């Protein structure tokens, strides 16, 4: 699903770190070695049809690599 984050991500929390992440091998292979963390937060997003909704977002992040693989976990209506 295509979406665009249109404000700052708020209420950021850590879900998993390093070997607790199920997809750690894929992340290392695709983006490189780093201290990977899986995070969650909330933000306003613009969906593909143009509507704007508040959503819970999950993503991966590593120092020196940045934020990767954003996905909407659920819409907060």
Residue pairs with C-beta under 8 A, 6 or more apart in sequence:
1 47
1 48
1 71
1 72
2 47
2 48
3 45
3 46
3 47
3 48
3 55
3 70
3 72
4 45
4 46
5 43
5 44
5 45
5 57
5 70
6 43
6 44
6 45
6 46
6 52
7 43
7 44
8 43
9 41
9 42
9 43
9 57
10 41
10 42
10 43
11 41
11 42
12 39
12 40
12 41
13 39
13 40
13 41
14 37
14 38
14 39
15 37
15 38
15 39
15 40
15 58
16 37
16 38
17 35
17 36
17 37
17 38
18 24
18 35
18 36
18 37
20 38
21 27
21 36
21 37
21 38
21 60
23 60
24 36
27 36
27 60
27 62
27 68
27 69
28 34
28 36
31 62
31 65
31 68
32 62
32 65
34 62
34 63
34 64
34 65
35 62
35 63
36 60
36 61
36 62
37 60
37 61
37 62
38 58
38 59
38 60
39 58
39 59
39 60
39 61
40 56
40 57
40 58
40 73
41 56
41 57
42 54
42 55
42 56
42 57
42 76
43 54
43 55
43 57
44 52
44 53
44 54
44 55
45 52
45 53
45 54
45 55
45 57
45 72
46 52
47 53
53 75
53 76
53 77
54 75
54 76
54 77
55 72
55 73
55 74
55 75
55 76
56 72
56 73
56 74
56 75
56 76
57 70
57 71
57 72
57 73
58 70
58 71
58 73
59 67
59 68
59 69
59 70
59 71
60 67
60 68
60 69
61 67
61 68
62 68
